[in-house]
């Protein structure tokens, strides 16, 4: 990542603010808090943007993790380009919510977990913490399965061995986490470039219908009127908007050493929003590319039942006539799983510290989270093989959908509170849009859960 210029010393956030019941405790991710310097106010736009560039990429990782792949593959193989509009709308929703998360962290000096602990009663905060931990474990489960499948596709490694090997990424994460936050951001950026390049190649060799792609970006009535299409569309939405990303973003924006006065916070909000919005456009490209590749390679050739990562990998090369297509697909999957591991580690640390004000050693925290994910993945891989791990991957996304509303609603409530946000409170139009988006997400995810268990 580009070097940044030194700025004026940062004034620490106040220990208490109007509207919060408790005095502020230690800052989120204290070891890297305000560790990245930013230019002075009179610096150029591009120098400021480079200083704030990075957290958005880490947030974007959650929008292109292995959990998204199954829904995108099935959507493309079954319905061609029609559900591209759903991916676009999901990303627009995500851009709004990530803006609110960044604003909460910058203005209040609290991440979303700390804000919930301060605002709600202890029993309510504990329930929210448990739900969030379940969501992070589900996300980690997707990373474990995705990485194990990628290792199986690339090297023929049995799924059970691949699941066990994912424990070793604990050491990798810790090694890089100790070298500074910019190093972590650089690694994430590098892996995103790998994923981006892989799917750029897949789109080129699949020779999609470009007019069909443009038409797919326009919402169609059949998305709502066709039950199976609606179910997959909701799955895409549930897999795209990730609850742990809201906790993550509200914390990592505080790694920037911006001035704590009103102009400093306005500058930080502006550039943090640009950062996350541009990064989420990259995530949109990756998710759209998966669906486009599936549509061009499978739907066009009458293969409309490809919803499994293993099947997609086996069919890509022979269908497209490009020997490297399957290998590139697996490389992208492995990069996606490893990237998600980095950000999942941070999200777990943020949630535990924020809700419980409890600090564990990073290696212990990571080992607990990964252990929770590895055990069910290992058992399912051992007993049911490829089919079982694929279904477990889908189930992890259902769990994430269940938890989403418990992160979105507090975020909208807090950023819409004049007492908590002061002059930075959401404008009436923004608050209306935020509640509308939240309502749509909650209703659709409830429908998804109902269909999953009773439909």
TIVEX-674093 format. One line per 10 residues: number of its first residue (from 1); their letters; for each residue x, z, y of N, C-alpha, C. Coordinates in steps of 0.02 Angstrom, whole numbers, plus 50000, padded with zeros to 5 digits. Atoms other than C-alpha are relative to their C-alpha. Layout:
<doros>
NUM) a) X/Z/Y/X/Z/Y/X/Z/Y; ...
</doros>
This chain:
<doros>
1) xxxxxxxxxx) 50042/50000/49940/50000/50000/50000/50044/50000/50062; 49959/50003/49940/50061/49969/50178/50015/50069/50028; 49982/49936/49969/50151/50108/50268/49958/50009/50062; 50039/49985/49940/50059/50194/50409/50044/50035/50051; 49962/49972/49945/50117/50256/50576/49982/50073/50010; 50015/49930/49987/50130/50439/50623/49950/50007/50057; 50049/49988/49948/49989/50507/50729/50010/50069/50028; 49997/49934/49970/49960/50659/50836/49981/50052/49947; 50018/49948/50049/49948/50824/50738/49924/50008/49996; 50072/49994/50011/49777/50849/50664/49978/50072/50010
11) xxxxxxxxxx) 50028/49934/49991/49673/50995/50721/49959/50018/49938; 50037/49983/50060/49609/51086/50566/49926/50007/50015; 50072/49992/49990/49420/51084/50542/49982/50073/50013; 50020/49931/49987/49329/51238/50604/49981/50035/49936; 50016/49962/50060/49298/51377/50480/49925/50008/49990; 50073/49996/50008/49111/51375/50512/49968/49951/50048; 50035/50048/49958/48987/51251/50582/49926/50018/50001; 50071/49988/49995/48810/51263/50643/49964/49963/49943; 50039/50032/50053/48688/51228/50502/50025/50014/49930; 49975/49983/50067/48798/51284/50358/49998/50075/49991
21) xxxxxxxxxx) 50010/49929/50011/48762/51452/50281/50066/50037/49992; 49939/49966/50016/48940/51491/50227/50058/49973/50042; 49939/50023/49968/49110/51483/50308/50035/49951/49953; 49967/50051/50039/49214/51337/50251/50059/50029/49962; 49943/49978/50041/49335/51368/50109/50056/49949/50005; 49944/50046/49999/49494/51273/50069/49974/49928/49998; 50022/50069/49999/49481/51085/50101/50000/49969/49931; 50003/50034/50064/49439/50967/49960/50067/49967/49984; 49936/50027/50021/49590/50909/49859/50056/50024/50047; 49957/49969/49950/49697/51029/49960/50072/49973/49998
31) xxxxxxxxxx) 49931/50022/50005/49862/50960/49893/50013/49934/50034; 49990/50064/49966/49832/50790/49974/49958/49996/50064; 50042/50001/49939/49718/50841/50119/50041/49981/50061; 49967/50023/49938/49766/50750/50281/50073/49982/49989; 49930/50016/50016/49924/50687/50196/50019/49929/50020; 49986/50070/49980/49908/50505/50254/49989/49994/50075; 50004/50005/49927/49947/50483/50437/49967/49935/50022; 50032/50059/49972/49848/50362/50544/50026/49988/50070; 49975/50015/49933/49895/50272/50706/49959/50034/50055; 50036/49972/49942/49846/50335/50878/49942/49955/50019
41) xxxxxxxxxx) 50061/50036/49981/49684/50278/50959/50015/49932/50033; 49985/50063/49965/49771/50141/51060/50035/49949/49956; 49969/50047/50046/49845/50058/50905/49952/49941/49987; 50041/50059/50013/49781/49886/50852/49950/50013/49944; 50053/49995/50052/49628/49862/50743/50030/49996/49930; 49973/50012/50066/49731/49799/50597/50044/50057/49976; 49958/49943/50020/49854/49944/50599/49956/50060/49981; 50046/49946/50018/49709/50066/50596/49968/49986/49932; 50033/50018/50062/49624/49971/50456/50048/50011/49941; 49951/49991/50053/49783/49972/50351/50011/50074/49984
51) xxxxxxxxxx) 49992/49928/50011/49798/50159/50376/49942/50030/49960; 50059/49974/50035/49621/50190/50314/49984/49963/49936; 50013/50040/50059/49627/50058/50177/50025/50036/49937; 49979/49968/50063/49630/50132/50002/49945/50039/49966; 50053/49963/50033/49490/50258/49968/49943/49955/49976; 50053/50046/50020/49365/50114/49961/50015/49967/49933; 49981/50030/50063/49462/50034/49820/49989/50048/49942; 50009/49950/50053/49458/50196/49721/49925/50010/49985; 50072/49996/50010/49270/50205/49747/49975/49939/49963; 50023/50063/50031/49248/50022/49697/50013/49999/49925
61) xxxxxxxxxx) 49984/49997/50072/49326/50061/49527/49938/50019/49960; 50059/49977/50036/49167/50152/49476/49946/49948/49994; 50051/50053/50001/49066/49995/49511/50021/49941/49957; 49979/50054/50045/49166/49887/49391/50029/50029/49935; 49973/49967/50060/49200/50010/49249/49968/49971/49937; 50026/50030/50061/49167/49968/49065/49925/50009/49989; 50072/49989/50008/48992/50040/49076/49958/49945/50030; 50038/50054/49968/48938/49894/49186/50000/49936/49957; 49990/50064/50033/48996/49760/49065/49942/49981/49954; 50053/50017/50049/48860/49772/48932/49938/49973/50034
71) xxxxxxxxxx) 50060/50023/49966/48716/49754/49055/50011/49932/50033; 49985/50065/49969/48801/49610/49148/50003/49944/49947; 49995/50050/50054/48839/49520/48984/49931/49981/49974; 50067/50014/50025/48661/49537/48920/49958/49963/50051; 50038/50033/49948/48587/49487/49087/50018/49926/50006; 49979/50070/49995/48691/49327/49094/49982/49959/49939; 50013/50038/50061/48669/49276/48912/49925/49988/49990; 50073/50007/50011/48480/49305/48910/49967/49958/50055; 50039/50028/49944/48427/49248/49083/50041/49957/50048; 49960/50043/49957/48567/49142/49154/50021/50035/50064
81) xxxxxxxxxx) 49977/49974/49935/48601/49169/49339/49946/50040/50037; 50058/49971/49965/48431/49246/49381/50014/50070/50026; 49990/49930/49981/48491/49427/49388/50059/50011/50047; 49947/49992/49949/48633/49392/49510/49973/50035/50062; 50030/49968/49941/48512/49446/49647/49998/50076/49991; 50003/49928/50014/48498/49617/49563/50069/50032/50012; 49932/49975/49988/48687/49639/49565/50014/50004/50074; 49989/50001/49928/48690/49591/49749/49962/50058/50033; 50040/49945/49970/48549/49713/49795/50030/50068/49982; 49970/49936/50022/48631/49852/49693/50062/50015/50042
91) xxxxxxxxxx) 49940/49989/49960/48793/49828/49788/49984/50016/50073; 50021/49983/49931/48703/49831/49956/49977/50073/50003; 50019/49929/50004/48624/49997/49904/50062/50044/49998; 49939/49961/50007/48796/50060/49854/50038/50005/50066; 49964/50000/49936/48873/50010/50021/49969/50051/50048; 50034/49951/49957/48742/50113/50114/50016/50071/49979; 49990/49932/50024/48762/50267/50004/50073/50022/50009; 49929/49982/49991/48953/50261/50010/50016/50011/50074; 49991/49987/49929/48945/50250/50200/49977/50071/50017; 50025/49932/49987/48840/50409/50202/50047/50052/49971
101) xxxxxxxxxx) 49954/49952/50032/48961/50496/50082/50063/50008/50042; 49940/49996/49958/49111/50451/50190/49986/50037/50065; 50018/49967/49936/49021/50508/50348/49993/50075/49990; 50007/49928/50013/48977/50676/50270/50068/50033/49996; 49934/49970/50007/49158/50710/50223/50039/50002/50065; 49962/50005/49937/49231/50653/50389/49972/50049/50052; 50031/49961/49946/49107/50743/50503/50003/50075/49985; 50007/49929/50016/49086/50909/50411/50063/50031/49971; 49941/49974/50034/49254/50925/50324/49984/50027/49931; 50021/49979/50067/49158/50957/50162/49988/49938/49958
111) xxxxxxxxxx) 50024/50053/50045/49139/50848/50011/49929/50018/49979; 50070/49990/50018/48965/50830/49936/49990/50061/49956; 50006/49941/50044/48997/50964/49804/50003/50064/50041; 49995/49941/49957/49052/51092/49935/49938/50008/50042; 50060/49998/49958/48903/51046/50044/49941/50026/49960; 50055/49974/50042/48783/51078/49900/50008/50074/49987; 49988/49928/50012/48864/51246/49862/49984/50041/50062; 50014/49964/49938/48850/51297/50045/49926/50003/50016; 50069/50008/49977/48672/51238/50067/49949/50032/49953; 50049/49977/50049/48581/51283/49907/50016/50069/49973
121) xxxxxxxxxx) 49989/49935/50032/48558/51448/49818/50048/49992/49942; 49950/50003/50054/48684/51492/49684/49972/49970/49936; 50027/50030/50062/48568/51452/49536/49991/49924/50007; 50010/50072/49990/48523/51282/49610/50067/49963/49999; 49934/50031/49998/48705/51242/49646/50031/49995/49931; 49972/50001/50068/48753/51288/49468/49966/49946/49957; 50035/50053/50037/48619/51173/49397/50026/49931/50021; 49973/50064/49975/48681/51031/49508/50071/49988/49972; 49932/50007/50027/48858/51066/49449/49999/49979/49927; 50005/50018/50071/48809/51059/49265/49979/49927/49992
131) xxxxxxxxxx) 50022/50070/50004/48716/50895/49291/50056/49952/50019; 49946/50044/49978/48865/50822/49382/50055/49997/49948; 49950/49999/50053/48985/50877/49245/49978/49956/49941; 50026/50043/50054/48873/50791/49117/50010/49927/50018; 49992/50069/49978/48878/50632/49221/50073/49978/49997; 49929/50017/50002/49068/50638/49235/50022/49992/49928; 49983/50007/50071/49082/50665/49047/49973/49934/49973; 50028/50064/50022/48967/50515/49021/50042/49942/50025; 49957/50052/49972/49075/50411/49137/50066/49997/49962; 49938/49997/50037/49230/50469/49045/49990/49971/49930
141) xxxxxxxxxx) 50016/50029/50065/49145/50421/48883/50003/49924/50002; 49997/50073/49992/49125/50243/48947/50072/49976/50006; 49930/50019/49993/49309/50240/48995/50036/50002/49932; 49970/49993/50066/49361/50302/48822/49982/49941/49955; 50023/50054/50044/49254/50175/48731/50026/49933/50024; 49976/50064/49973/49302/50032/48848/50073/49989/49985; 49928/50006/50014/49488/50067/48829/50013/49990/49925; 49991/50006/50072/49473/50087/48640/49980/49930/49976; 50020/50068/50018/49378/49922/48624/50052/49950/50023; 49949/50046/49975/49508/49835/48733/50063/50001/49956
151) xxxxxxxxxx) 49942/49995/50044/49651/49900/48625/49986/49968/49932; 50020/50031/50063/49556/49843/48471/50001/49924/50006; 50003/50073/49990/49529/49668/48543/50069/49970/50010; 49934/50027/49984/49708/49648/48603/50049/50007/49942; 49948/49985/50050/49808/49727/48462/49973/50014/49930; 50029/49987/50065/49686/49749/48319/50001/50073/49980; 49996/49928/50013/49701/49938/48335/49931/50025/49981; 50066/49972/50018/49559/50028/48243/49971/50040/50058; 50034/49966/49945/49430/50100/48363/50016/50075/50001; 49987/49928/50003/49462/50277/48302/50070/50016/50029
161) xxxxxxxxxx) 49933/49990/49973/49648/50262/48341/50000/49989/50076; 50003/50014/49928/49609/50186/48511/49970/50058/50039; 50032/49942/49968/49494/50332/48553/50050/50058/50007; 49951/49945/49999/49630/50458/48508/50055/49986/50051; 49946/50018/49954/49762/50363/48608/49981/50009/50073; 50021/49992/49930/49657/50378/48766/50016/50069/50027; 49981/49933/49977/49704/50562/48770/50067/49997/50038; 49934/50004/49970/49880/50507/48820/49997/49982/50074; 50003/50018/49929/49818/50441/48987/49999/50061/50045; 49994/49937/49961/49810/50624/49041/50070/50005/50030
171) xxxxxxxxxx) 49930/49995/49977/50000/50621/49054/50014/49948/50053; 49988/50054/49951/49999/50455/49148/49970/50019/50067; 50035/49981/49938/49871/50516/49275/50039/50054/50037; 49965/49944/49969/49967/50677/49306/50066/49977/50030; 49935/50024/49976/50132/50586/49326/49992/49966/50068; 50010/50035/49937/50063/50475/49464/49967/50044/50054; 50034/49957/49951/49954/50609/49545/50049/50043/50039; 49950/49958/49966/50110/50709/49586/50044/49962/50048; 49958/50042/49957/50189/50564/49680/49968/49983/50067; 50032/50013/49936/50066/50560/49824/49938/49957/49993
181) xxxxxxxxxx) 50065/50035/50005/49894/50490/49859/50007/49925/50010; 49991/50071/49989/49957/50323/49922/50024/49965/49936; 49977/50029/50063/50041/50295/49753/49940/49987/49955; 50061/50009/50040/49875/50323/49664/49960/49940/50025; 50038/50055/49972/49789/50203/49783/50033/49933/49984; 49964/50062/50015/49924/50072/49753/49990/49979/49927; 50011/50016/50070/49903/50084/49564/49930/49972/49989; 50069/50023/50005/49715/50066/49579/49994/49929/50028; 50003/50066/49970/49737/49917/49695/50031/49947/49954; 49968/50047/50045/49856/49834/49572/49957/49983/49940
191) xxxxxxxxxx) 50043/50013/50057/49737/49854/49426/49938/49961/50020; 50057/50040/49975/49592/49786/49531/50021/49927/50007; 49975/50069/49995/49698/49632/49568/50002/49967/49931; 49999/50027/50068/49723/49610/49380/49930/49981/49977; 50069/50012/50021/49535/49624/49347/49972/49939/50038; 50024/50055/49958/49496/49506/49492/50029/49934/49976; 49967/50061/50022/49623/49378/49433/49974/49977/49932; 50026/50017/50067/49559/49385/49253/49932/49966/50005; 50067/50030/49996/49380/49348/49303/49998/49938/50043; 49994/50064/49964/49430/49215/49427/50017/49945/49950
201) xxxxxxxxxx) 49982/50047/50053/49510/49128/49277/49938/49985/49957; 50058/50010/50043/49353/49156/49171/49948/49954/50033; 50049/50042/49965/49242/49077/49304/50023/49928/50002; 49974/50068/49996/49356/48927/49322/49992/49963/49933; 50003/50034/50065/49364/48889/49135/49929/49994/49974; 50069/50004/50025/49178/48922/49107/49960/49945/50035; 50032/50055/49963/49131/48786/49235/49925/50013/50011; 50070/49982/49990/48970/48868/49295/49964/49949/50045; 50042/50040/49956/48826/48783/49386/49998/50034/50068; 49994/49967/49934/48866/48823/49568/49933/50003/50037
211) xxxxxxxxxx) 50066/49997/49969/48691/48777/49627/49956/50053/49966; 50036/49948/50035/48621/48890/49492/50021/50069/50024; 49975/49936/49974/48732/49031/49557/49968/50016/50067; 50031/49989/49934/48667/49008/49735/49926/50018/49993; 50070/49985/50011/48489/49007/49670/49990/50070/49971; 50005/49934/50030/48521/49165/49569/50008/50056/50049; 49991/49948/49949/48570/49260/49726/49935/50015/50038; 50065/49991/49967/48390/49240/49789/49953/50036/49951; 50044/49963/50046/48271/49371/49713/49941/49957/49977; 50054/50039/50029/48142/49293/49597/49944/50046/49975
221) xxxxxxxxxx) 50056/49956/50022/47967/49362/49556/50003/50018/49926; 50000/49986/50071/47998/49350/49368/50044/50060/49982; 49959/49941/50013/48127/49489/49382/49955/50061/49990; 50046/49944/50003/47981/49609/49406/49945/49988/49948; 50057/50014/50043/47848/49520/49303/50018/49993/49926; 49978/50007/50069/47952/49493/49145/50028/50066/49975; 49978/49932/50020/47969/49661/49053/50073/50005/49980; 49931/49994/50023/48135/49627/48967/50049/49988/50057; 49956/50013/49943/48211/49555/49125/50001/50060/50047; 50003/49941/49957/48152/49705/49225/50041/50057/49971
231) xxxxxxxxxx) 49962/49947/50034/48227/49823/49096/50075/49991/50010; 49929/50014/49991/48397/49738/49106/50019/50007/50073; 49987/49994/49928/48385/49730/49296/50010/50073/50020; 49993/49928/49985/48359/49918/49305/50064/50027/49969; 49937/49979/50031/48504/49941/49184/50059/49981/50043; 49946/50021/49955/48615/49841/49302/50003/50046/50060; 50001/49954/49942/48559/49950/49448/50028/50068/49981; 49977/49934/50022/48588/50110/49349/50074/50001/49986; 49928/50002/50015/48761/50053/49294/50042/49987/50062; 49962/50019/49940/48809/49996/49469/50009/50060/50047
241) xxxxxxxxxx) 49997/49944/49953/48767/50145/49580/50019/50063/49961; 49973/49945/50040/48873/50288/49511/49998/50066/50038; 50006/49937/49964/48835/50470/49558/50067/50033/50017; 49937/49966/49987/49013/50535/49541/50040/49968/50057; 49965/50033/49944/49072/50406/49669/49982/50031/50067; 50020/49969/49937/48974/50495/49805/50040/50064/50013; 49958/49940/49993/49067/50658/49771/50072/49979/50014; 49931/50023/49993/49232/50564/49757/50014/49976/50072; 49987/50030/49935/49215/50467/49920/49998/50051/50056; 50005/49950/49947/49160/50616/50024/50062/50044/50004
251) xxxxxxxxxx) 49938/49961/50001/49323/50700/49973/50061/49960/50021; 49937/50036/49989/49457/50566/49974/50006/49970/50070; 49994/50022/49931/49414/50507/50150/50037/50053/50042; 49967/49947/49963/49485/50675/50204/50076/50001/49988; 49927/50006/50008/49659/50623/50145/50031/49969/50063; 49974/50030/49938/49675/50533/50313/50005/50053/50055; 49987/49949/49949/49749/50636/50455/49974/49978/50067; 50030/50020/49937/49627/50586/50591/49987/50062/50043; 50015/49945/49954/49594/50692/50745/49929/50025/49988; 50064/49970/50017/49450/50813/50723/49952/50004/50059
261) xxxxxxxxxx) 50047/50003/49944/49369/50777/50892/49952/49942/49988; 50051/50052/50010/49221/50659/50916/50029/49930/49996; 49972/50067/50006/49323/50501/50953/50039/49990/49934; 49962/50006/50062/49436/50536/50804/49954/49991/49939; 50047/50006/50056/49289/50558/50686/49963/49932/50002; 50033/50066/49995/49203/50401/50753/50046/49945/49974; 49952/50050/50025/49360/50301/50720/50005/50004/49924; 49993/49991/50073/49375/50374/50545/49939/49972/49964; 50061/50025/50031/49192/50335/50504/49999/49924/50000; 50000/50073/49993/49211/50157/50568/50045/49967/49948
271) xxxxxxxxxx) 49952/50033/50045/49365/50114/50467/49989/50019/49927; 50016/49982/50069/49313/50211/50312/49942/49957/49974; 50057/50043/50019/49151/50110/50311/50023/49929/49987; 49973/50068/50011/49243/49945/50331/50038/49998/49934; 49960/49996/50061/49362/49998/50192/49955/49997/49938; 50042/49996/50060/49225/50042/50067/49957/49937/49993; 50043/50060/50003/49115/49892/50112/50039/49940/49973; 49960/50055/50025/49255/49766/50085/50018/50010/49927; 49982/49987/50070/49307/49851/49923/49940/49989/49954; 50059/50010/50041/49128/49847/49859/49982/49926/49993
281) xxxxxxxxxx) 50007/50072/50009/49124/49660/49891/50043/49975/49942; 49959/50017/50058/49267/49648/49766/49965/50021/49936; 50037/49977/50059/49164/49751/49644/49942/49953/49986; 50055/50048/50010/49018/49632/49673/50025/49937/49966; 49972/50060/50031/49129/49485/49630/50012/50010/49925; 49984/49987/50070/49185/49565/49467/49936/50003/49958; 50062/49995/50037/49009/49611/49410/49964/49933/49996; 50032/50066/50000/48941/49443/49463/50038/49952/49954; 49959/50044/50042/49086/49356/49374/49986/50011/49926; 50016/49986/50070/49045/49444/49210/49934/49966/49982
291) xxxxxxxxxx) 50065/50030/50013/48863/49387/49222/50005/49923/50002; 49992/50073/49994/48913/49210/49278/50035/49972/49938; 49964/50023/50060/49037/49193/49134/49954/50000/49940; 50047/49997/50056/48903/49250/49010/49948/49946/50005; 50051/50052/49990/48776/49130/49085/50028/49931/49983; 49970/50066/50010/48895/48981/49083/50024/49989/49929; 49972/50008/50067/48973/49016/48913/49948/50007/49946; 50047/49984/50054/48825/49084/48814/49930/49972/50013; 50069/50021/49987/48656/49053/48897/49994/49924/50000; 50001/50073/49996/48696/48870/48932/50005/49967/49931
301) xxxxxxxxxx) 49990/50027/50067/48743/48845/48749/49952/50029/49948; 50052/49976/50045/48589/48930/48677/50016/50066/49966; 49982/49935/50029/48677/49095/48635/49973/50055/50046; 50034/49956/49953/48554/49214/48717/49996/50073/49977; 50002/49931/50025/48582/49372/48615/50068/50033/50002; 49933/49970/49994/48760/49413/48668/49996/50058/50049; 50004/49941/49956/48749/49591/48735/50054/50050/49982; 49948/49955/50025/48899/49667/48647/50068/49974/50021; 49933/50020/49976/49078/49666/48713/50039/49966/49945; 49965/50031/50056/49148/49626/48540/49977/49928/49989
311) xxxxxxxxxx) 50027/50067/50010/49032/49476/48520/50023/49953/50055; 49979/50042/49944/49074/49412/48693/50073/49979/49993; 49929/50015/50008/49260/49424/48657/50011/49947/49945; 49991/50047/50055/49244/49330/48491/49977/49929/50019; 50031/50065/49986/49138/49190/48564/50030/49963/50060; 49976/50032/49939/49224/49157/48731/50047/49942/49987; 49950/50052/50011/49373/49059/48668/49971/49938/49965; 50027/50061/50031/49281/48943/48546/49948/49964/50041; 50053/50031/49961/49134/48913/48661/50029/49963/50060; 49971/50030/49940/49240/48877/48815/50056/49952/49984
321) xxxxxxxxxx) 49945/50043/50018/49379/48790/48720/50064/50019/50035; 49940/49976/49966/49508/48895/48812/50026/50060/49961; 49974/49948/50044/49618/48998/48697/50013/50066/50034; 49983/49939/49964/49665/49123/48832/49939/50038/50024; 50060/49969/49970/49485/49162/48883/49986/50068/49970; 50014/49937/50033/49461/49300/48754/50053/50053/50016; 49945/49954/49985/49632/49378/48787/49993/50026/50072; 50007/49980/49929/49605/49379/48976/49942/50048/50008; 50059/49956/49999/49433/49458/48949/50020/50071/49978; 49979/49935/50026/49512/49600/48847/50049/50035/50048
331) xxxxxxxxxx) 49954/49971/49951/49652/49626/48975/49962/50030/50058; 50041/49974/49945/49522/49646/49113/49964/50064/49979; 50035/49940/50024/49427/49772/49006/50048/50060/49997; 49951/49946/50003/49585/49875/48976/50018/50025/50070; 49985/49981/49931/49628/49873/49162/49943/50039/50031; 50059/49966/49974/49450/49926/49202/49996/50072/49974; 50002/49933/50029/49457/50073/49081/50053/50046/50029; 49945/49958/49974/49625/50135/49146/49988/50017/50073; 50015/49986/49930/49571/50119/49327/49948/50056/50006; 50053/49950/49998/49415/50220/49293/50026/50069/49981
341) xxxxxxxxxx) 49970/49937/50019/49522/50354/49212/50030/50036/50060; 49968/49971/49941/49618/50382/49374/49948/50032/50046; 50050/49974/49953/49464/50401/49483/49956/50053/49968; 50039/49949/50034/49369/50500/49351/50034/50068/50001; 49961/49937/49997/49508/50630/49350/49989/50034/50067; 50009/49972/49933/49493/50654/49538/49929/50026/50010; 50070/49979/49992/49303/50661/49533/49986/50066/49965; 50009/49937/50036/49308/50798/49401/50030/50059/50036; 49967/49946/49962/49430/50901/49504/49959/50018/50061; 50039/49989/49938/49325/50879/49662/49936/50039/49984
351) xxxxxxxxxx) 50064/49968/50017/49163/50931/49577/50010/50073/49980; 49989/49931/50022/49234/51087/49494/50022/50044/50058; 49978/49960/49943/49324/51146/49651/49944/50009/50050; 50052/49997/49949/49176/51105/49763/49943/50045/49982; 50058/49961/50020/49034/51182/49664/50017/50072/49984; 49983/49934/50024/49126/51331/49592/50054/50035/50040; 49942/49974/49964/49269/51356/49715/50052/50025/49951; 49955/49982/50054/49373/51361/49557/50052/49945/49992; 49945/50049/50006/49543/51278/49544/50035/50010/49933; 49963/50000/50063/49612/51235/49373/50061/49955/50008
361) xxxxxxxxxx) 49943/50045/50000/49780/51156/49340/49975/49930/49980; 50026/50068/50012/49753/50966/49342/50003/49980/49926; 49995/50021/50070/49815/50943/49163/49946/50033/49957; 50051/49965/50039/49693/51074/49098/49931/49971/50014; 50064/50030/49980/49546/51002/49196/49991/49932/49965; 50004/50067/50029/49585/50827/49133/49992/50004/49924; 50003/49993/50073/49609/50885/48954/49930/50020/49978; 50068/49978/50017/49439/50972/48953/49951/49941/50004; 50046/50056/49990/49347/50821/49023/50010/49946/49947; 49986/50053/50049/49434/50696/48909/49981/50023/49930
371) xxxxxxxxxx) 50019/49975/50066/49407/50809/48758/49926/49994/49987; 50073/50005/50006/49219/50813/48790/49980/49928/49984; 50016/50071/50010/49219/50622/48793/50027/49974/49934; 49967/50027/50059/49338/50592/48648/49963/50019/49936; 50030/49975/50062/49247/50697/48517/49940/49957/49978; 50056/50043/50023/49080/50601/48515/50021/49928/49989; 49978/50069/50008/49168/50434/48537/50036/49991/49933; 49963/50003/50063/49282/50471/48388/49952/50002/49940; 50047/49993/50055/49139/50526/48276/49959/49936/49991; 50040/50061/50004/49032/50374/48319/50041/49941/49976
381) xxxxxxxxxx) 49956/50054/50022/49179/50254/48298/50016/50006/49926; 49983/49989/50070/49220/50331/48130/49941/49985/49954; 50058/50007/50043/49042/50328/48063/49965/49933/50007; 50042/50059/49988/48963/50175/48143/50039/49939/50025; 49959/50057/49981/49107/50064/48204/49979/49968/50066; 50011/50037/49938/49081/49927/48334/49929/50009/50027; 50069/49996/49977/48891/49935/48340/49986/50069/50030; 50012/49933/49975/48890/50124/48364/50032/50012/50067; 49966/49990/49936/49018/50123/48504/49966/49961/50055; 50036/50039/49950/48922/49985/48593/49937/50036/50024
391) xxxxxxxxxx) 50061/49963/49982/48761/50087/48587/50017/50064/50039; 49979/49940/49964/48854/50242/48644/50020/49984/50072; 49983/50022/49932/48920/50144/48793/49937/49993/50043; 50063/50007/49964/48742/50101/48843/49969/50068/50015; 50027/49933/49991/48687/50281/48817/50034/50037/50057; 49964/49966/49946/48823/50342/48936/49972/49978/50068; 50028/50024/49937/48745/50233/49072/49930/50030/50013; 50065/49968/49993/48574/50309/49039/50009/50071/50028; 49986/49932/49975/48647/50483/49066/50018/49998/50074; 49981/50007/49930/48724/50425/49230/49938/49987/50043
401) xxxxxxxxxx) 50062/50014/49963/48554/50358/49285/49960/50063/50010; 50037/49938/49996/48474/50526/49248/50026/50045/50055; 49970/49955/49953/48596/50617/49361/50001/49973/50072; 49989/50032/49936/48597/50493/49504/49959/50030/50057; 50043/49974/49946/48449/50562/49603/50023/50068/50024; 49977/49933/49980/48527/50737/49603/50061/49997/50045; 49945/50009/49952/48673/50667/49703/49975/49964/50063; 50023/50040/49943/48580/50543/49814/49957/50041/50047; 50047/49963/49957/48443/50659/49878/50037/50050/50045; 49963/49955/49955/48561/50798/49942/50040/49962/50053
411) xxxxxxxxxx) 49960/50039/49952/48671/50665/50023/49957/49976/50058; 50044/50025/49946/48525/50590/50121/49974/50059/50042; 50024/49941/49963/48460/50764/50167/50054/50025/50048; 49946/49972/49958/48629/50824/50233/50017/49954/50058; 49981/50046/49945/48673/50667/50333/49943/49988/50048; 50057/50006/49954/48498/50668/50408/49985/50063/50037; 50012/49935/49968/48513/50848/50469/50040/50004/50065; 49967/49993/49934/48550/50867/50655/50043/50063/50002; 49963/49937/49999/48606/51046/50625/50067/49993/49965; 49939/50006/50038/48737/50991/50501/50047/49946/50027
421) xxxxxxxxxx) 49960/50058/49980/48795/50824/50573/50009/49994/50075; 49993/50004/49927/48771/50851/50760/49986/49929/50025; 50010/50066/49971/48791/50688/50858/50007/49944/49948; 49990/50051/50052/48834/50598/50696/49942/49996/49951; 50058/50001/50044/48663/50628/50617/49976/49928/49992; 50026/50068/50011/48584/50472/50541/49948/49982/50052; 50052/50025/49955/48484/50369/50664/49934/49995/49961; 50065/50003/50036/48296/50365/50624/49993/49940/49954; 50007/50060/50041/48305/50186/50560/50044/50005/49937; 49954/49993/50057/48455/50227/50449/49973/50051/49950
431) xxxxxxxxxx) 50028/49949/50045/48371/50383/50380/49940/49972/49961; 50057/50031/50034/48215/50282/50341/50023/49954/49944; 49973/50045/50050/48316/50150/50250/50031/50039/49942; 49967/49959/50051/48416/50284/50158/49948/50030/49952; 50051/49972/50043/48257/50368/50095/49966/49946/49959; 50030/50056/50038/48183/50199/50045/50044/49980/49941; 49953/50017/50053/48339/50156/49946/50000/50054/49946; 50001/49944/50048/48340/50329/49867/49938/49998/49957; 50063/50002/50037/48157/50312/49819/50000/49944/49948; 49997/50056/50046/48185/50141/49740/50045/50017/49940
441) xxxxxxxxxx) 49953/49982/50054/48336/50204/49641/49969/50051/49953; 50029/49948/50042/48244/50358/49580/49944/49973/49956; 50057/50027/50039/48086/50265/49527/50024/49954/49945; 49976/50048/50049/48181/50126/49439/50039/50035/49944; 49963/49965/50052/48296/50247/49349/49954/50042/49955; 50049/49965/50042/48148/50352/49291/49966/49952/49952; 50030/50051/50043/48070/50193/49225/50048/49981/49943; 49949/50016/50050/48233/50150/49136/50003/50054/49946; 49997/49945/50048/48239/50321/49056/49938/50002/49955; 50062/50001/50039/48057/50310/49001/50003/49944/49948
451) xxxxx) 49997/50057/50046/48084/50138/48923/50053/50012/49945; 49947/49987/50048/48245/50196/48839/49977/50046/49944; 50019/49949/50049/48166/50345/48752/49931/49990/49970; 50069/50006/50024/47982/50296/48734/49975/49927/49998; 50024/50069/49996/47970/50107/48768/50012/49962/49935
</doros>
